[in-house]
């Protein structure tokens, strides 16, 4: 039962971190969309940034700062890139494609490491101790 509660808390933390990333991207989108009225543009930028920080702080209640930052950054990066392509007809460069691939690899490495640490904390070794294999003590 405790394990289920921890998993749910982590999922909620990731939901907050992802929401923070979307809000950061919305701030950038608002800066491009509302270029005519400075008051409206900056009003939206401030609103979305306040929302982003609120979501990010809530994500830190369930996640490590590394997990929250990576989820927030990844969501912001991907959604801003997609918004540029679909809303502003920007082209996707090779640098952006390579960055997305590297970001995906990095996220998976961090996720696997966090799972490994969690297994160790729960009493599982996670990795094989060479002394167990060779019989040395």
Residue pairs with C-beta under 8 A, 6 or more apart in sequence:
9 62
10 62
10 63
12 62
13 58
13 59
13 60
13 61
13 62
13 63
13 67
13 68
14 59
14 62
14 63
14 67
14 71
16 55
16 56
16 58
16 59
16 61
16 62
16 68
17 55
17 56
17 59
17 63
17 67
17 68
17 69
17 71
17 72
17 75
18 71
18 72
18 75
19 55
20 52
20 53
20 55
20 56
20 59
20 68
20 72
20 75
20 76
21 52
21 71
21 72
21 73
21 74
21 75
21 76
21 77
21 79
22 75
22 76
22 79
23 48
23 49
23 51
23 52
23 55
24 48
24 49
24 52
24 72
24 75
24 76
24 80
25 75
25 76
25 79
25 80
25 83
26 44
26 48
27 44
27 45
27 48
27 49
27 52
28 80
28 83
29 80
29 83
29 87
30 41
30 44
30 45
30 48
31 41
31 44
31 45
32 87
32 88
33 87
34 40
34 41
34 44
35 41
52 72
56 68
56 72
59 68
59 71
59 72
60 68
63 71
64 114
66 110
67 110
67 114
70 106
70 107
70 110
71 107
74 103
74 107
77 99
77 100
77 103
78 100
78 103
81 92
81 96
81 100
84 90
85 91
85 92
116 126
116 127
117 126
119 125
119 126
120 126
130 136
131 137
